[in-house]
Amino acid sequence: MKILVFVILISCIPGSAFCQSGLSSIVRQREIFTPYYEMTSAGGKVLYLPMNYGRSAFSYKQEAAVKSLKNATVVRVDLVYSDYPAKADFSLLTKRRLETLQKMLPAIFSDKNIEFRKIRQTLATTKAVAAGLQHGFFIYFRPLPTKTSGEKEARVLKSLLMDTSLERPARDSSSTVWFSESMIMGDTAGATLPDLPANYTREITRISVEDAVSRGYLEKETAKEYKKLMDTVFCIEDKRDGGCDLGDYSIYDLPDSTVTQVLKRHKWSHSLIVADVTGSMYPYSAQLLKWVQLTLTDKENRYFVFFNDGDNKDDDKKVIGRTGGIYPVYTNEYDRVEKTIIRAMENGSGGDAPENNIEALLESEKVCKGCDSIVMIADNWAPIKDISLLSSYHRPVKVILCGVFDRINKDYLKLARDTKGSLHLIEEDIYRLSELKEGETIKIHGLIYRLTDGNFVDVTPGTL
């Protein structure tokens, strides 16, 4: 992810003043210029909806895919197009494309916590290359949890733990460029094939640009333009009927190795670990457990506290400070840690997005009064439901924040600052939050936050 992430199902009729205001502000928003678009690896899933060069209509299958997101948590929407002709005004086409999306999923345009971005790719210098570049929407989302999703995710966690590697290797998107609806152009050196879902009927094969021309996938004139930039074609072929065709849409899983990377950087093997195991946090739980396997010894007991925001409790019965679903364990045995996480996951269920992080921290104080090194593994996609209890907690917290795109959930900025703790992202550690005075700003991931009345406010120029 970015950052309260519910798709709020309120009435927003396309064409109404409120919806039009939101859409119009997106059209006026500053564009992001980049040579080519890369999906952000920050956990969750992405729905890619290709749109033909210069077109704004969706197919029937694309409409069905978009409408399925009514039961999902959306965090970001990227509209991607090419800069050809250079510096041309695409505001009218952008507006039409957004209106098309709004007709099918109006609620996301009324949720100010969902991030919209306009991405203009500058790689193409000719019409032929521009026509082959990706155009359309990339929608970042998670399916909402259900009454049985906790059990399903526990099974997936067990399968992840069977992998002997410390982390699942992420696709090296820096060496691969996504093009068109049917091909991926890339450099041979270091290029890796993208992941596809297990039930996907299409496979990706590597072929040369010359082979793509001979098969009729590329025109000779177009191939010359591509060869100036790339030397390989990754062709997406349907296993059932052959041919190089991606279809109407794709859904991809986005790897995020935040927990692994942060724990590699720091020697926290004696810390009390407090971890969110709700929703789709199972990939991070797998990373944590693999770290525990490497660091837990039979010479020392360790404290862990896992929380799932109230087990199977209905949302209207969750009381701040008494939500429950908290599972402490004190042990030097890895199996007990794994079994406790899985039990917490299996007992969890569907519910609202915000989590009971502070209640879990307060419980950690009860189980270990002498622990002064607290590490919390938290979900950037989920706000802190019981942030009002923060004044009752007094120990520094090292927050490992998972699922970060660019924007940081302000609840976790406040948690790290107010406890005189620190914030840890996949490639960055932020320590000086507690030093910020009222009215001062801090820049993280290119975004600027100002401390106002004890809370953080995004004051980045050009943001919605």
C-alpha positions as CSV (number, residue, x, y, z in Angstrom):
1,M,0.0,0.0,0.0
2,K,-2.7,3.9,1.5
3,I,-4.2,4.3,3.9
4,L,-7.5,3.6,5.5
5,V,-8.3,1.1,3.0
6,F,-12.0,0.2,3.2
7,V,-14.0,0.7,0.0
8,I,-16.8,2.5,1.8
9,L,-20.1,1.5,0.3
10,I,-21.9,4.8,0.6
11,S,-24.2,6.2,-2.0
12,C,-22.3,8.2,-4.6
13,I,-24.1,8.5,-7.9
14,P,-21.9,9.1,-10.9
15,G,-22.6,12.6,-12.1
16,S,-23.4,14.0,-8.7
17,A,-21.6,17.1,-7.5
18,F,-19.7,15.2,-4.8
19,C,-18.4,12.5,-7.1
20,Q,-17.6,15.0,-9.9
21,S,-15.6,17.0,-7.4
22,G,-13.5,14.0,-6.5
23,L,-13.0,13.0,-10.1
24,S,-12.2,16.6,-11.2
25,S,-9.5,16.9,-8.5
26,I,-7.9,13.7,-9.8
27,V,-7.9,15.0,-13.4
28,R,-6.2,18.2,-12.2
29,Q,-3.7,16.3,-10.0
30,R,0.0,16.4,-11.0
31,E,1.3,13.6,-13.3
32,I,4.1,11.4,-12.3
33,F,6.7,11.1,-15.1
34,T,8.7,7.9,-15.4
35,P,10.4,6.0,-18.3
36,Y,8.1,3.1,-17.8
37,Y,5.6,1.8,-15.2
38,E,6.6,-0.7,-12.6
39,M,4.1,-2.3,-10.2
40,T,4.8,-1.6,-6.5
41,S,5.7,-4.6,-4.4
42,A,4.0,-3.9,-1.1
43,G,1.9,-6.9,-0.4
44,G,-1.7,-7.5,-1.5
45,K,-2.9,-7.9,-5.1
46,V,-3.1,-5.8,-8.2
47,L,-5.8,-5.9,-10.8
48,Y,-4.4,-4.8,-14.2
49,L,-7.1,-3.6,-16.7
50,P,-5.4,-2.9,-20.1
51,M,-6.9,-0.1,-22.2
52,N,-6.0,0.3,-25.9
53,Y,-4.0,3.3,-26.9
54,G,-6.2,6.3,-26.9
55,R,-9.3,4.4,-25.8
56,S,-11.4,4.7,-22.6
57,A,-13.9,1.7,-22.8
58,F,-13.8,-1.5,-20.7
59,S,-14.8,-4.9,-22.0
60,Y,-17.5,-6.9,-20.4
61,K,-15.0,-9.2,-18.6
62,Q,-13.1,-6.1,-17.3
63,E,-16.4,-4.6,-15.9
64,A,-17.1,-7.9,-14.1
65,A,-13.6,-7.8,-12.6
66,V,-13.9,-4.2,-11.4
67,K,-17.3,-4.8,-9.9
68,S,-15.9,-7.7,-7.9
69,L,-13.8,-5.1,-6.0
70,K,-16.9,-3.9,-4.2
71,N,-16.0,-6.6,-1.7
72,A,-12.4,-5.7,-1.4
73,T,-10.1,-3.3,0.3
74,V,-8.7,-0.8,-2.2
75,V,-5.6,1.3,-1.4
76,R,-4.3,2.7,-4.7
77,V,-5.5,3.3,-8.3
78,D,-2.8,4.0,-10.9
79,L,-3.9,5.3,-14.3
80,V,-1.0,4.6,-16.7
81,Y,-0.4,6.0,-20.2
82,S,2.4,7.1,-22.5
83,D,3.9,10.5,-23.2
84,Y,3.2,10.5,-27.0
85,P,2.9,13.0,-28.5
86,A,5.3,14.5,-26.0
87,K,3.8,17.0,-23.6
88,A,0.3,16.5,-25.1
89,D,-2.7,17.4,-23.0
90,F,-4.5,14.1,-22.1
91,S,-6.8,15.6,-19.5
92,L,-9.9,14.8,-21.6
93,L,-8.9,11.2,-22.2
94,T,-8.0,10.9,-18.5
95,K,-11.4,12.2,-17.5
96,R,-13.2,9.7,-19.8
97,R,-11.2,6.8,-18.4
98,L,-11.9,7.8,-14.9
99,E,-15.6,8.3,-15.6
100,T,-15.7,4.8,-17.0
101,L,-14.2,3.4,-13.8
102,Q,-16.4,5.6,-11.7
103,K,-19.6,4.1,-13.3
104,M,-18.6,0.6,-12.1
105,L,-16.9,1.4,-8.8
106,P,-18.2,4.8,-7.6
107,A,-17.4,4.3,-3.9
108,I,-13.6,4.5,-4.4
109,F,-14.0,8.1,-5.7
110,S,-15.6,9.2,-2.4
111,D,-13.0,7.6,-0.2
112,K,-10.3,10.2,0.5
113,N,-8.0,7.5,1.9
114,I,-7.6,5.8,-1.5
115,E,-4.6,7.1,-3.4
116,F,-5.1,8.0,-7.1
117,R,-2.0,8.5,-9.3
118,K,-1.6,9.5,-13.0
119,I,1.5,7.9,-14.5
120,R,2.9,9.2,-17.8
121,Q,5.6,7.0,-19.4
122,T,8.3,8.8,-21.3
123,L,10.0,5.9,-22.9
124,A,8.4,6.0,-26.3
125,T,9.6,8.4,-29.0
126,T,7.5,7.0,-31.8
127,K,3.9,6.2,-32.3
128,A,4.7,2.5,-32.8
129,V,6.4,2.1,-29.5
130,A,3.8,4.3,-27.7
131,A,1.0,2.0,-29.0
132,G,2.8,-1.0,-27.5
133,L,3.3,0.5,-24.1
134,Q,0.9,-0.4,-21.3
135,H,-2.2,1.8,-20.9
136,G,-4.9,1.4,-18.4
137,F,-5.6,0.9,-14.7
138,F,-3.6,-0.8,-12.0
139,I,-5.8,-1.2,-8.9
140,Y,-4.1,-2.3,-5.7
141,F,-6.4,-4.3,-3.4
142,R,-7.0,-7.0,-0.8
143,P,-10.0,-9.3,-0.6
144,L,-12.0,-8.6,2.5
145,P,-11.7,-11.3,5.2
146,T,-14.5,-13.8,5.7
147,K,-15.5,-16.1,8.4
148,T,-13.3,-18.8,6.9
149,S,-10.4,-16.8,5.5
150,G,-8.4,-17.1,8.7
151,E,-8.4,-20.9,8.4
152,K,-7.5,-20.7,4.7
153,E,-4.6,-18.3,5.4
154,A,-3.3,-20.6,8.2
155,R,-3.1,-23.4,5.6
156,V,-1.2,-21.1,3.2
157,L,1.1,-20.1,6.0
158,K,1.9,-23.7,6.7
159,S,2.7,-24.2,3.0
160,L,5.0,-21.2,3.0
161,L,6.9,-22.6,6.0
162,M,7.7,-25.7,3.9
163,D,10.0,-23.5,1.8
164,T,13.5,-23.7,3.1
165,S,14.5,-20.3,1.9
166,L,14.3,-17.3,4.2
167,E,12.1,-15.4,1.9
168,R,10.3,-15.8,-1.3
169,P,12.3,-14.2,-4.1
170,A,10.6,-11.1,-5.4
171,R,10.4,-10.5,-9.2
172,D,13.1,-8.1,-10.3
173,S,10.8,-5.5,-11.8
174,S,13.8,-3.2,-12.4
175,S,14.9,-5.4,-15.3
176,T,11.5,-6.1,-16.8
177,V,9.2,-3.7,-18.6
178,W,5.5,-4.5,-19.0
179,F,4.2,-3.8,-22.5
180,S,0.9,-4.0,-24.3
181,E,-1.8,-6.7,-23.6
182,S,0.2,-9.7,-25.0
183,M,3.9,-9.2,-24.4
184,I,6.5,-8.1,-22.0
185,M,9.7,-6.6,-23.4
186,G,12.8,-6.9,-21.3
187,D,16.6,-7.0,-21.1
188,T,18.0,-10.5,-21.1
189,A,20.6,-9.7,-18.4
190,G,19.0,-10.3,-15.0
191,A,15.4,-10.3,-16.3
192,T,13.1,-12.6,-14.4
193,L,9.7,-13.8,-15.4
194,P,6.7,-12.4,-13.5
195,D,4.6,-14.5,-11.2
196,L,1.2,-15.8,-12.3
197,P,-1.5,-17.2,-10.0
198,A,-1.5,-21.0,-9.7
199,N,-4.9,-21.3,-11.4
200,Y,-4.0,-19.0,-14.3
201,T,-4.4,-20.6,-17.7
202,R,-1.6,-18.7,-19.4
203,E,2.1,-19.2,-19.3
204,I,5.0,-16.9,-20.1
205,T,7.8,-17.9,-22.4
206,R,11.0,-16.1,-23.4
207,I,11.5,-15.5,-27.1
208,S,13.7,-13.2,-29.1
209,V,12.6,-10.0,-30.8
210,E,13.3,-11.7,-34.2
211,D,11.1,-14.6,-33.2
212,A,8.3,-12.3,-32.2
213,V,8.5,-10.7,-35.7
214,S,8.4,-14.1,-37.4
215,R,5.3,-15.1,-35.4
216,G,3.6,-11.9,-36.4
217,Y,3.5,-10.5,-32.8
218,L,5.6,-7.5,-33.8
219,E,5.8,-5.5,-37.0
220,K,9.3,-5.2,-38.4
221,E,9.3,-1.4,-38.1
222,T,8.1,-1.7,-34.5
223,A,10.7,-4.3,-33.7
224,K,13.4,-2.0,-34.8
225,E,12.2,0.6,-32.3
226,Y,12.0,-2.0,-29.5
227,K,15.4,-3.4,-30.2
228,K,16.9,0.1,-29.4
229,L,15.6,-0.4,-25.9
230,M,15.2,-4.2,-25.2
231,D,16.4,-7.5,-26.6
232,T,13.9,-10.0,-25.3
233,V,10.2,-10.7,-25.6
234,F,8.3,-12.4,-22.8
235,C,5.3,-13.8,-24.6
236,I,2.1,-14.5,-22.6
237,E,0.5,-17.6,-24.2
238,D,-2.8,-19.3,-23.3
239,K,-2.2,-23.0,-22.5
240,R,-5.6,-23.9,-23.9
241,D,-5.6,-22.4,-27.3
242,G,-2.1,-21.0,-27.9
243,G,-1.3,-17.6,-29.2
244,C,0.3,-14.5,-27.5
245,D,-2.7,-12.9,-25.8
246,L,-3.0,-11.7,-22.2
247,G,-6.7,-11.4,-22.2
248,D,-8.9,-8.7,-20.7
249,Y,-7.3,-8.4,-17.3
250,S,-4.8,-9.9,-14.9
251,I,-4.5,-10.3,-11.1
252,Y,-1.1,-10.5,-9.6
253,D,0.2,-11.1,-6.1
254,L,2.7,-8.5,-4.9
255,P,5.6,-9.8,-2.8
256,D,6.7,-7.8,0.2
257,S,9.8,-8.9,2.2
258,T,9.6,-6.0,4.8
259,V,9.8,-8.2,7.9
260,T,12.7,-10.3,6.6
261,Q,14.7,-7.2,5.5
262,V,14.2,-5.2,8.7
263,L,15.0,-8.2,10.9
264,K,18.2,-8.8,8.9
265,R,19.3,-5.3,9.5
266,H,18.9,-5.3,13.3
267,K,19.9,-7.5,16.2
268,W,16.6,-7.8,17.9
269,S,16.8,-11.5,18.9
270,H,16.0,-10.7,22.6
271,S,13.1,-8.3,21.9
272,L,9.4,-9.0,22.8
273,I,7.6,-9.4,19.5
274,V,4.0,-8.1,19.1
275,A,2.5,-9.1,15.7
276,D,-0.7,-8.4,13.8
277,V,-1.9,-11.8,12.4
278,T,-5.2,-10.5,11.0
279,G,-6.4,-10.5,7.4
280,S,-3.7,-11.0,4.8
281,M,-0.8,-10.7,7.2
282,Y,0.2,-14.4,6.7
283,P,3.2,-13.7,4.4
284,Y,4.7,-11.5,7.1
285,S,4.0,-14.1,9.8
286,A,5.9,-16.6,7.6
287,Q,8.9,-14.2,7.4
288,L,8.7,-13.8,11.2
289,L,8.6,-17.5,11.9
290,K,11.6,-18.2,9.6
291,W,13.5,-15.5,11.6
292,V,12.4,-17.2,14.9
293,Q,13.8,-20.5,13.6
294,L,17.2,-18.9,13.1
295,T,17.3,-16.9,16.4
296,L,15.4,-18.8,19.0
297,T,17.6,-21.1,21.2
298,D,16.9,-23.5,24.0
299,K,18.9,-21.4,26.4
300,E,16.5,-18.5,26.6
301,N,12.7,-18.1,26.8
302,R,11.3,-15.4,24.6
303,Y,8.0,-13.4,24.7
304,F,5.6,-13.1,21.8
305,V,2.1,-11.5,21.6
306,F,-0.1,-12.1,18.5
307,F,-3.4,-10.4,17.9
308,N,-6.3,-10.8,15.5
309,D,-8.7,-8.1,16.5
310,G,-11.3,-10.0,18.5
311,D,-11.4,-13.5,17.2
312,N,-14.8,-14.1,15.6
313,K,-16.5,-11.3,17.5
314,D,-18.9,-9.1,15.5
315,D,-17.8,-5.5,14.9
316,D,-20.6,-4.0,16.9
317,K,-19.5,-6.1,19.9
318,K,-15.9,-5.0,19.9
319,V,-15.3,-2.6,22.8
320,I,-12.2,-0.4,22.8
321,G,-9.7,-1.9,25.2
322,R,-11.7,-5.1,25.5
323,T,-11.8,-6.4,21.9
324,G,-9.7,-9.5,22.7
325,G,-8.2,-12.0,20.2
326,I,-4.7,-11.6,21.9
327,Y,-2.4,-14.6,22.2
328,P,0.7,-14.3,24.3
329,V,3.3,-17.1,24.5
330,Y,6.5,-17.4,26.5
331,T,8.8,-20.1,25.3
332,N,12.1,-21.3,23.9
333,E,10.4,-23.8,21.6
334,Y,9.8,-22.8,18.0
335,D,6.8,-25.2,17.6
336,R,4.9,-23.4,20.4
337,V,5.4,-20.1,18.6
338,E,4.2,-21.5,15.3
339,K,1.2,-23.2,16.9
340,T,0.2,-20.0,18.7
341,I,0.3,-17.9,15.5
342,I,-1.8,-20.5,13.6
343,R,-4.3,-20.8,16.4
344,A,-4.7,-17.0,16.4
345,M,-5.2,-17.0,12.7
346,E,-7.7,-19.8,12.7
347,N,-9.7,-18.1,15.4
348,G,-9.7,-14.8,13.5
349,S,-12.4,-14.0,11.0
350,G,-13.9,-11.2,9.0
351,G,-14.4,-7.7,10.4
352,D,-13.6,-4.1,10.0
353,A,-10.1,-2.8,8.9
354,P,-8.9,-1.1,12.0
355,E,-7.0,-3.2,14.5
356,N,-6.5,-3.4,18.3
357,N,-2.8,-2.7,18.3
358,I,-2.7,-0.7,21.5
359,E,-4.7,-3.3,23.4
360,A,-2.0,-5.9,22.3
361,L,0.8,-3.6,23.5
362,L,-0.9,-3.1,26.9
363,E,-1.2,-6.9,27.2
364,S,2.5,-7.2,26.4
365,E,3.2,-5.0,29.5
366,K,1.2,-7.4,31.6
367,V,3.0,-10.6,30.4
368,C,6.5,-9.0,30.6
369,K,6.9,-6.1,33.0
370,G,10.6,-6.0,32.6
371,C,10.8,-6.0,28.8
372,D,12.1,-2.8,27.4
373,S,12.7,-3.7,23.8
374,I,9.4,-4.0,22.0
375,V,9.0,-4.8,18.3
376,M,5.6,-4.5,16.7
377,I,4.9,-6.0,13.2
378,A,2.0,-3.9,11.9
379,D,-0.1,-3.5,8.8
380,N,0.1,-0.1,7.0
381,W,-3.2,-0.9,5.3
382,A,-5.1,-1.0,8.6
383,P,-5.5,2.0,11.0
384,I,-5.2,1.6,14.8
385,K,-8.8,1.2,16.1
386,D,-7.8,2.0,19.7
387,I,-5.3,4.8,19.2
388,S,-7.2,6.7,21.9
389,L,-5.5,4.3,24.4
390,L,-2.0,5.3,23.4
391,S,-1.5,7.6,26.3
392,S,-1.8,4.6,28.6
393,Y,1.2,2.9,27.1
394,H,4.7,4.2,28.0
395,R,7.4,2.0,26.4
396,P,9.3,2.7,23.2
397,V,8.0,0.7,20.2
398,K,10.0,-0.3,17.2
399,V,7.3,-0.5,14.5
400,I,8.0,-2.7,11.5
401,L,5.4,-1.4,9.0
402,C,4.3,-3.8,6.3
403,G,2.5,-3.1,3.0
404,V,3.9,0.4,2.5
405,F,3.6,2.0,-1.0
406,D,4.6,5.6,-0.4
407,R,2.1,7.0,2.1
408,I,2.6,6.1,5.7
409,N,-0.5,5.5,7.8
410,K,-0.5,8.4,10.2
411,D,-1.5,6.2,13.2
412,Y,1.8,4.4,13.1
413,L,3.7,7.7,12.8
414,K,2.0,8.8,16.0
415,L,2.6,5.5,17.7
416,A,6.3,5.6,17.0
417,R,6.6,9.3,18.0
418,D,4.5,9.2,21.1
419,T,6.3,6.2,22.5
420,K,9.7,7.6,21.7
421,G,10.2,4.6,19.4
422,S,11.1,4.2,15.8
423,L,9.6,3.3,12.4
424,H,11.2,0.6,10.2
425,L,10.3,0.2,6.5
426,I,11.7,-2.3,3.9
427,E,14.8,-0.1,3.1
428,E,14.6,2.7,5.7
429,D,14.7,3.3,9.4
430,I,13.2,6.5,10.9
431,Y,14.4,7.4,14.4
432,R,13.8,11.1,14.8
433,L,10.0,11.2,15.0
434,S,10.1,11.8,18.8
435,E,12.3,14.8,18.2
436,L,9.7,16.6,16.0
437,K,8.2,19.7,17.6
438,E,4.7,21.1,16.9
439,G,4.6,22.6,13.4
440,E,7.8,20.8,12.2
441,T,7.8,18.5,9.1
442,I,9.5,15.2,8.2
443,K,9.9,13.7,4.7
444,I,9.4,10.0,4.2
445,H,9.3,8.3,0.8
446,G,9.0,11.6,-0.9
447,L,6.0,12.7,1.1
448,I,6.0,15.5,3.7
449,Y,4.2,15.2,7.0
450,R,3.7,18.1,9.5
451,L,3.1,17.6,13.2
452,T,-0.2,19.5,14.0
453,D,-1.9,19.2,17.3
454,G,0.1,16.1,18.1
455,N,-1.0,14.3,14.9
456,F,0.6,14.0,11.5
457,V,-0.9,15.7,8.4
458,D,0.2,15.0,4.8
459,V,1.2,18.4,3.4
460,T,3.0,17.2,0.3
461,P,2.4,19.7,-2.6
462,G,0.1,18.3,-5.3
463,T,-1.4,15.5,-3.2
464,L,-5.2,15.1,-3.0
